[in-house]
């Protein structure tokens, strides 16, 4: 499992803590939606319906694409690597003079740019740093060098410089920083709703942006039993008296 730049989660060595995001639940919902859409297309083409079977286990296994492939090739069981990319270096989170920064040197061209931007063109002459595979092979020698470089400036300073030259990077944000992030705001990914118990409440927005029929969040999630009367009355034909009796009997 990898540290996520915007979300700020990590898993290191034996630090087997639960991830802050319920990834199994979320992935199952997303895959279910894809499955339903696929079944609808099939129905429209053939007139035939079918069952859509999606399990949380299957979804989580499907997201182990990197680990399973590595095990298949090497026979070695992958272990937690924190923020480190399993096959590319330097591609992980580094400390700066103040806050952590995700650096993603994904290919040799970016490596050359990075070395020139940070004033370490001498590293370009090091034979065993010239390619992705060599940098990965000499990871233990390379990473301390990059650490020393990035500790010299603040994260903001590094971001301004690296962004100017197209070197992929990003902050490791705390939740308050996520909420205050300009791009997050621009994408309307933080929405305020009025919750009947909690009052004004911030929740995530809709990540799918449709040009013609954009979605919107109208209200907070209902409290327990909030929609009982509407659902039971409309779909089951129960009267207010019937519903009141069910409440008295603690059926609902």
Buried (B, 14 or more C-beta within 10 A) or exposed (E): BBBBBBBBBBBBEEEEEEEEEEBBEEBBBEBBEEBEEEBEEEEEEEEEEEEBEBEBEEBEEEBEEEBEEBEEEEEEEBEBBBBBBBEBBBBBBBEBEEBBBBBBBEEBEBBBBBBBBBEBEEBEEBEEBBEBEBBBBBEEEBBEBBEEBBEEBBBBEBBEBBEEEEBBBBBBBEEEBBEEBEEBEEEBBBBEBEBEEEEEEEEEBBEEEEEEEEEEBEEBEEEEEEEBBEBBBEEEEBEEEEBEEBEEEEEB
